[in-house]
Amino acid sequence: MRIKDNETLLFIGDSITDAGRARPVGEGRGLGNGYPLFVDALLTNFYPEKRIRVLNTGVSGDTVRRLADRWQQDVLDHAPDWVSVMIGINDVWRQFDHPLDPSCHVYPEEFRATLERLTADTIPRVRGMALMSPFFIEPRRDDAMRAQVDAYRTIVAETARKYGALFADTQSYFDAMLAHLPSEYLAGDRVHPGHLGHMTAARAFLDAVGFDWSRAPGGSK
């Protein structure tokens, strides 16, 4: 696995990352009820000897614009070894639920430029960075919001490739679940997942960092 012994992993994003975390920084029992908690539990169960520290600085409602405003305080000041970013759903959603208020819209050009700037600035300061795609729990690719999320997902993938970050294609993991389950079973509003969806996101991240699922829990062989 790419994350080494005694390293710090920081998750940042919007409400999907926040998931009710403690303030000012989520850690341990204060990680919230989302995928960072699942990642922490799985890392500790499968790799207890690594003593990986997991932090959560997600904030509900964030767009990439708001993420940039707090990047120094909520990412760089913590000096993490690894940073994982999941952002984009609100950048898209505000265009649909607040269509007459363009001040809160983050269009693709701004989304790309801001994400690229944050990634380029952070990569030299950390040992690793993962960009997780935004997702929309809707199987119909021709749904207007699903199509827009897919466009932002492509931007995230291209940014990861351009700057050498890992890419976790979270949407593809949800698509695999949607082949068997209705979207309402995973998220009533198609955005905020329950425990099954958060485990899905955790799997996407862990696969991206080379988590060994065949390893016996507790680290024993």
N, C-alpha and C positions, 0 to 999 in steps of 0.2 A: 504494500500500500504506500501511496506517495506521502502521506502525512507521517512525520517521524516522531520519535520519542520526545515527550515533554514540549511539544509544540502547541501553540494557541491557534484555534480556528475561530474566526469571527464571521457570523452571518449578518447580512444587512439587506433590507428590502422594505416592503410595504406591509399591509395587514396580514398577509399570508405568512410572512416571516415573524412579525410581531406576535401574533397569536396570544396576546395577554401576558407578555413578558413583564418582568419586574423592571423598575426604573431606579437609577439611570442606565444600568446595564443588566441584561438578563444573564444569569449563570446558575448552574446547579438547579435547585428547585424553582428558580426564577426564570427559567428559559422559556416559559410559556407552554402552550399545549399543542404546538405545531411541529413541523418537520425538524427544526433544530433540536427539539427534545428527543425525537426518535433517533436522530443521528448520534446525539450524545449517548443515549442508552445503548445503541448498537456498538458504537466504538468502544465503550467501556466494557460491554459484555464480551466482545470478540477479541479486543486488544487491551486488556486491563493493564498490561505491563508498560504500555506506551504512555499512560497518564496524560492523555490529550485534554487540554482545557478548551471548552466550547463557550463562546460568548454570543449574545444576541442583541443587536441594536436596531432591529426592525421597527418601523413606525407606521402605524395604520394611516392610509390615505396618501402615502408618498408617491410621487412621480419621480422620474430621474432628475428633474429640475430640483426638487426638494431634497433628494438624496445628495446632490452636489453641494447644496448649501450647508449640510452638516457633515460632510465627508471627513474634514480634518478632525473634528471633535469625536465623531462616532466610529471612525475607522483608524486613521493614521495615528491619533494620539494613544491608541491602545497597543500600537506596535505589534500587530498579530503576525504570525508566520504564514497563515493562510487566510484569505478573504473569499467569501462566497457571496455573490450578488444575485438576487432575484428581483427584477423590477420590470415594469412595462404594462401591467394590466390596468392601472389607473390612468396611465398616459393614453391608453385606448378608451377606457370606459367613460372618462369625462367627455369624450367626443359624442357619446351616445346618451348619457343621462343628463348632461348639461350642454346640449347642442347649441344653445344661444349665448353661451358664455365662453368665447374663445380664449379669454385670459387664463383659463385653467386647462386648455388643451395643449398637449405636447405632441407636435406632429413629427413624422418620421425623421425629417432633417435635423431637428433639435435633439431628438432622442439619440440618433446616431452620434452626432457631434459630442454630446455630453457624455454618453457612455464611453466613447473612444477616449475622451480626455481623462476621465476618471481611471480607466484601465491603463492607459499609457503612463499616467502619473504614479500608479500604485505598483505595477509589475516590478519595477526596479527595487522597491522597498520591501517586498515580501518574498517568501520562498515559493509561494504558489497562489494562484488565483483561479477561481471557478466562476463562470457566468452561467447561471441557470435561466433557461428560457421562460418567458411568461407563458401562461397556459389559460385556456378557456375550455371548460368541461362541456363541450358541445361537439357531437360527432359529425354534424353536417358542415362540410368544408365551405359550402356556399352561404352559410349564415354570415351576415355582414360583419358582426363583431368577431366571429371566429376567423374570418378572412383577414381582418385587420390585425388581430393578435398574431396570426401566422406571419404577417409582413414584419412585425416587430421582432418576432422570434428569429426570422432570417437575419435581421440586423444584429441581434445578439450573437448568433453563430458566426457571422462574418467578422464581428469585432474580436471575438475570442481567437479566431484563426489568425487575424491580422497581428495581434499583439502576443500570441503565444500563451493565452489563458486556456484552461480546460473549459469545455462546453458540456453542460448537462442539458440534454434535450427533454426537459420535463414534460412537454406536451406529448411527445411520442409515448411516454409511459402512461399518461392518461388515456391516450388513444387506444392502447392495448387493453386497458381496463374497460373502456367504453365498448369494446367489441363484445363484452359479456354482460355489462351492467348498464342500467339507465343512468343518465347524468344526474338525475335527482337523488340517486342513492349515494353519490359521491359529494354532491354540493347542491343545495336547494336553489341557490342563485347562479349556479354554474361558475362561480368565482371562488368562494370561500369553502374549502373542503372540510369534511369531517375527518375523523381519525384514519379512515381508509385512504383518503386523498393525501393526507399529510405523510402517511407511510409511503405512498407512491412517490411523492416528491423526495423523501429521504432516500429511497432506493435510487432515484435518478442521480442524486448528488454522490452517494457512496459508490455507485458504479463508475462515475467519472473519475474518482480519486483512487480507483483500483482496489476497493474493498474486497477481501477474500471471503466470500460467503461459505466456502467449504471448510474454513477454519473452525475448529471446535470452539464453542463459547468458553470463555475463560482463558483462551490462549493455549490450551493443552492440545496435544496431537493424539 
